[in-house]
Amino acid sequence: MRALLQRVTKARVEIDGAVIGEIGGGLLILVCGMKGDTDEIADTLARKVAKLRLFQDENGKTNRAISDVEGAALVVSQFTLSADTKRGNRPGFSQAAPPDEGQRLYERFAATLQGEGVPTATGRFGADMAVHLVNDGPMTIWLDTDDGKTQ
């Protein structure tokens, strides 16, 4: 799985002008299930995100996890994180999980994150969404379970 985390002061996702997910301070998390990903991989990634120390402590050090600062997460499906740009100028997305698997992994990731005590809002899988955010920092982190470092 791949995830792009952005620390935000607020974020929301809209479909046709209607807000379907919104948070105050916390993380906007764009998530993509890849071919071969499993529920266990989604769970591991969600637990990792819940524990990452991306928020500042009283000394200005990034030493606090999202739950330490009573933050929330807005999880949005983003199959384009699977983009392969090695050949030509048109990205390929063939390594993304098929839609039914991608949706299951996305929902599993969000549910596991919620189960870790992180208030979690979501977008809608497969929808054309408008995502609004105010970056905090900015702080943007890339996670890929295939790199062997997301454990």
C-alpha angles and dihedrals in degrees: 000000000000128000134180113202122199121186107225141183087211139349139178139179124216135192116199089344095307117118110233100168131021139166139176117218119353136067135332103207121195108197134193127183113215130208109282096021116141138203088258090057091050090049093048092050093048092049090049092052091049091055101040111118101227101139130082125254125211089283094054094253120135092245105128133084123223092263091051090062095038089244129160135220131231108201117199126181112237115176090177088076083080091065116144110202099169095108126047126329101291115084118232122217101189093119093063115105114261111268097261092049092042091054093047091050092046092051091044092051092050093046093049091049089051089048089055088063098262113133102236132198122181144201121227119274113246095004127128099249136182110218119200122189144161108217116223112215088339095268115172123169129187119210125186120176090205092065091072093232100091101089 
